[in-house]
């Protein structure tokens, strides 16, 4: 089995997640997509939706609802730059 993908999720305020994932599901500009280890280099604009970093069993290890951002894959490393997160509606 190939080595997991090294992943980092970064926002304007700092690092949200750093670890390894067996796969990634993300909401791309042209639709949802998945990434497995040994994926070709890739840069994609992310749209509103759920980013999921997956464990070997396919379960979600880390998930994040996002508004916009970018995902970069290079040499089995993934960096997700999160431009904005959904704002919470005030209660009441």
Beta strands, then each sheet from edge to edge (+ up, - down):
strand 1: 5-11
strand 2: 14-21
strand 3: 23-28
strand 4: 31-36
strand 5: 42-46
strand 6: 49-54
strand 7: 60-66
strand 8: 68-74
strand 9: 77-84
sheet 1: 2+ 1- 9- 8+ 5-
sheet 2: 4+ 3- 6+ 7-
end
